[in-house]
Amino acid sequence: MKKATKVVALLGATAALGALFGILYAPDKGTRTRRKLSRQYGNILHKMDNKINERKDQIEAFKERMQDQVDRLQDKIKRLS
């Protein structure tokens, strides 16, 4: 399993456990508990979105580096021809 997949899976499992314990041990009314769970869920989604965007940026940077290398190699081949 890749590291990014593990991070997403871990965040999802953490969210599920947090929600479960929040419901089981909630001293508050149902509406307040649901509001808290909704906020926690939103926070987790925000963190996951940030991780996904970080990965996208890393992939884009890698793609650009690889394209630069391809361009340099093509230039060398042209000069040798």
N, C-alpha and C positions, 0 to 999 in steps of 0.2 A: 504494500500500500504506500502510495506516495505521501510525502510529508504534508502537502496541502490538504489531501483527502483526510489524513489523520486529524489535522487541526479542525476541519469542518465537522468531522464525526464527533470529536471530543466536545466541541462547542454545542452541538446538538444534544449529546448525551447529558452534558452539564445543564442545559436548559430544561430538559425533561426531568432530571432529578430535582432541580431547584423548584420547578412547578409542582412536582409531587409533594415535596416536603412543605412547600408553601401552603398547599391545600390541606394537607394532613394536620399541620400544626398551627393553622391560622386562628389567632384569637379574635380576629376582626370579623365584621359582617361580610357576607358574600360579595356585596358590591365593592367594598373596599379591597377585599382579597383579589377579586378579578381585576381591579384597577392596578394593583401592585404587580400581578402576574403579567398584565398587558405591558406595563413599563419594562419589566425585566425582559420580556420577549422582544420588545422593541430595541432594547440595549444590545441584546445578543445579535439580533439581525443587523444592527448598525456595525457591530464589531466584525461580523462575518462579511458584510459588504466591504468594509475597509480592507480585510485580508484579501478578498477577491480582487479588489482594485490594485492592491500592492502586487499581486501575482501578475495581473494584466500588464502593469508597468514593467515588471521584470522581464516578462516574455517579449514585450515590445522592444526593450533595450537589447535583449539577446538577439532578436531578429535583425535589428539595425547593425549590430556588430557583425553578425554573419553576412549580411548583405555587403558591408564594407570589405570584408575579407574576400568575398566572391568577386567584387569589383576589382580589387587589387590583383587577384589572380588572373582575371580576364585581361587586365592591362599587361601583365607580365607575359602572358601567352601571345598577345598581339605583338609585343616588342620582339619576341623570339621568332615569330613567323616571318 
